[in-house]
Amino acid sequence: MPTPSRLLVFPGLLACLLLGACSRPAPPTSVTLRKTFRTALKEAPENREPAPTPPADLFEVVRYPAPLGSNVAYITPVREGGKRPAVVWIHGGFNWGLGNLAWAPAGRDNDQSARAFREAGLVLMLPSLRGSDDNPGEREYFLGEVDDVVAAIDFVAQRKDVDPSRIYVAGHSTGGTLALMAAVLSPRLKGAYAFGPVEDVSVYGHYVPLLGRVTGPELWMRNPVSFVEHLRVPTQVIEGAARGNTDAFEPLRKAAKGAPLSFLEVPGATHFSVLAPVTELLARKLMDAKADAPPVRLTDAEVREAVSTDQQ
């Protein structure tokens, strides 16, 4: 992580702050500057309802301390035996709450449940973020939610059955975008895996009109491309080659410079069908990896084989 006392302010960045202009992503900026930013872009949820009760053999309902108060989460039950790796998973969409997506049957072409991690024996935490379920706060769309993900990572590290040296964050689509940002901010992680993120959240404007209109600091404080240079955690961006967000690869690669960010474009897979075979592959490798081993990095050959085998 960057030294907290370092505050990098570029001339163009200063102009953006003073004028509130700049629709394009700003130059990479420091984590310190992000922490001092106060957003005016918030949207209150239409209602606040408790998360549904999950099957007791699959998940416990817990509350974790987040910046705005107590957030709800699902987490696999504590197991006896040795400490194990943990994955904090963020699903896609724009309501980062909880529901039966985590356990309902799903087809191989679109399994967003992250079930592969719990079925392989890892501790799996599915945090609900601000403005969702009965959590405090409003939706900030890729700003405060990232801080909630970091808080969830801190929470899972305290579990008695979790090896704190083997904690990972992963997510899909908008959840992949959040996971990519959380990888910049959390010092606890051993690795991060972002399935189908974007580099600039204004492309989500079709789904969230607020994001399509936002400019200046309100935009680039939310954009992974503004921060990936500060990644210190080995992070992989993974996407299906067909109908996905692979156009984000080059902007992210360029912005990352020498940061440990790598990319896997998976032939024969889409934004959704890539999930089942590749999360299963990843879960097995994370479970088998020793605490003192380097972070798991999937290879192009491995993911191609996993997808090809899945399609047979």
Buried (B, 14 or more C-beta within 10 A) or exposed (E): EBEEEEEBEEEEBEBBBEEEEBEBBBBBBBBBBBEEEEBEBBBEBEEEEEBEEBEEEBBEBBBBEBEBEEBBBBBBEEEEEEBBBBBBBBBBEBBBBBBEBBBEEBEEBEBBBBBBBBBBBBBBBBBBBBBBBBBEBBBBBBBBBBBBBBBBBBBBBEBEBBBBEBBBBBBBBBBBBBBBBBBBBBEBBBBBBBBBBBBBBBBBEEEBEBBEEBBBBBBBBBBBBBBBBBBBBBBBBBBBBBEBBBEBBEBBBEBBEEBBBBBBBBEBBBBBBBBBBBBBBBBBBBBEBEEEEEBBBBEEEBBBEBBBEBEE
